[in-house]
Amino acid sequence: MNEEKTSLFASFVEDCGGRQPTAEKLNCSYQLVCHILTGERGISKDVAESVERLSGGKYCKSALIWG
């Protein structure tokens, strides 16, 4: 995952109040959130769509997927 996408996701995590609240809002594991933040895993289409929806469009899914 490139730095721009990681930075966007990190901003979303900060807006959510941390990794655990983000995992709960995204209905995914804490580990997945951590792996996305460290670049070990990319962000899936489903997660990107959820981020966009939960942020009210502040974080665009296409920017999260393609940078």
C-alpha positions in Angstrom: 0.0 0.0 0.0 1.5 3.3 -0.9 2.1 6.1 1.5 -0.8 8.3 0.3 -3.4 5.6 0.8 -1.9 4.7 4.2 -2.1 8.3 5.2 -5.7 8.6 4.2 -6.6 5.5 6.1 -4.6 6.7 9.1 -6.6 9.9 9.1 -9.9 8.0 9.1 -8.6 5.9 12.0 -7.8 9.0 13.9 -11.3 10.5 13.1 -12.8 7.2 14.5 -10.9 7.5 17.8 -8.3 4.8 17.3 -7.8 1.3 15.9 -10.4 -0.6 18.0 -13.2 1.9 17.3 -12.3 1.8 13.6 -12.4 -2.0 13.6 -15.8 -1.9 15.3 -17.2 0.6 12.8 -15.9 -1.3 9.8 -17.0 -4.6 11.3 -13.5 -6.1 10.8 -10.7 -7.3 13.0 -8.4 -5.0 15.0 -5.5 -6.9 13.3 -6.8 -6.0 9.8 -6.9 -2.3 10.7 -3.3 -2.6 12.0 -2.1 -4.5 8.9 -3.6 -1.8 6.6 -1.9 0.9 8.6 1.5 -0.8 8.4 1.1 -1.5 4.7 1.1 -5.3 5.2 -2.4 -5.5 3.6 -4.1 -3.4 1.1 -7.6 -2.0 1.5 -10.3 -4.0 -0.1 -13.1 -2.5 -2.2 -15.6 -3.4 0.6 -13.6 -1.7 3.3 -13.0 1.4 1.1 -16.7 1.7 0.4 -17.4 1.4 4.2 -14.8 4.1 4.9 -16.4 6.4 2.4 -19.9 5.8 3.7 -18.9 6.2 7.4 -17.0 9.3 6.7 -19.8 10.9 4.8 -17.6 11.1 1.7 -14.6 12.7 3.4 -12.5 9.8 2.3 -13.1 8.7 -1.2 -13.1 5.0 -1.9 -11.2 5.5 -5.2 -8.4 7.4 -3.4 -8.2 4.6 -0.8 -8.0 1.9 -3.5 -6.0 3.5 -6.3 -4.3 6.4 -4.6 
